[in-house]
Each structure stands twice: as C-alpha cells, then as structure tokens.
Amino acid sequence: MKKKKQSPSGKVLRITQFGNPILRKKQKKIPAAMLRTRTFTALVRKMFSTMHAANGVGLAAPQVGRDMSFAVIEARKTKLRPDAAPLAKTVIVNPRIISHSRKMEYDWEGCLSLESVRGLVPRYKEITVECEDASGKKILRKLKGYHARVFQHEIDHLNGILYVDRMDDMRTLVTQKELEKRV
C-alpha cells in the first residue's frame, strides 16, 4: 500500500483495503456515552485527516479497521464533479435510511478501500437519514443528488456493502485514469 501524505490537521490512519473481512460485516452501534470520550473525538479527527490526505469525500469506521457504526463526510468539488455543491464536515453515528425516492440515478463512484477503480452505480435520488451527530444529538437529514449518493455509499459501508455490490453491470468497472479520459 502506498504511503499516505500527512495532513496538517492530524495523523492519518491506514485505510482498510478490499478483501479485508471488516468491510463485509455489519458494524456495531455506538452507545451515546462513547461519543463524549476523548478517544472517540480523537478518532473522528484522525478520520477527517485520513480522508483529506487520501482526497476522499467520505470515510466509514470499518475503512480504518474500526467495528463502529459511524462515518465522516465532507463533500466538495472534485476533478470528476466540478459542479458538486460543498457539504461541511459531517459526522453520522448509527445512521439509517428511513425513506427514499422511487427514482434512482446512475453515476460514477469510487472508494478509498478499492483504490484506483470506479464503477457506474445506481442510487436513490433522494433519501432521508436518521442518525446522531458526534455529540449524540438525534438528527433527521433530507438529502438529494450528490449528497444523497455520498451518504448512501458511507451507510452501505456500515452494513458491509461495497459500491461494486450495487453495480448492475461489472463491465462499467474502470480505472480512475480510464474514466478521466472518458469524462
């Protein structure tokens, strides 16, 4: 595995790669008392640093080897998504999708645990997520478009599902470089 660059905001963690069994299991719910610990706060900070260093927009706990039901998200414009609306730093704890649109849309996805490959993945256009934030406050979030896609991707990680499991046609799986030539 290539060495990750150090982020200015803290240490980076090793990203769990495709094939590791933790990526295929449902993660354990986090009790509210754990959210108020220094250990959890430090882990959240390290996960944001790791995500930034890897140039990602989301990172779930199993992707850094933790059997915990939470993820960090910070969406922004990317090379492949120059029109993406930004989404501020977000921590979702014990999330679940409680409703979704009937309509789905296909778009390209990648994953920090499947380095350098992308696939065409169907996702719901709109979702409503029930979760807690990093302090344990209950939240209900309605999301659409790219933000809904990112949340679905990260919530899938917490349920042992990878984006390749959602693909209808594995022939759309391409390398990052090949996709950049096409888009």
Secondary structure, 3 states (H helix, E strand, C coil): CCCCCCECCECCCCCCCCCCHHHHCCCCCCCHHHHCCHHHHHHHHHHHHHHHHCCCCEEEHHHHCCCCCEEEECCCCCCCCCCCCCCCCEEEEEEEEEEECCCEEEEEEEECCEEEEEEEEEEECEEEEEEECCCCCEEEEEEEHHHHHHHHHHHHHHCCCCHHHHCCCHHHCEEHHHHHHHC
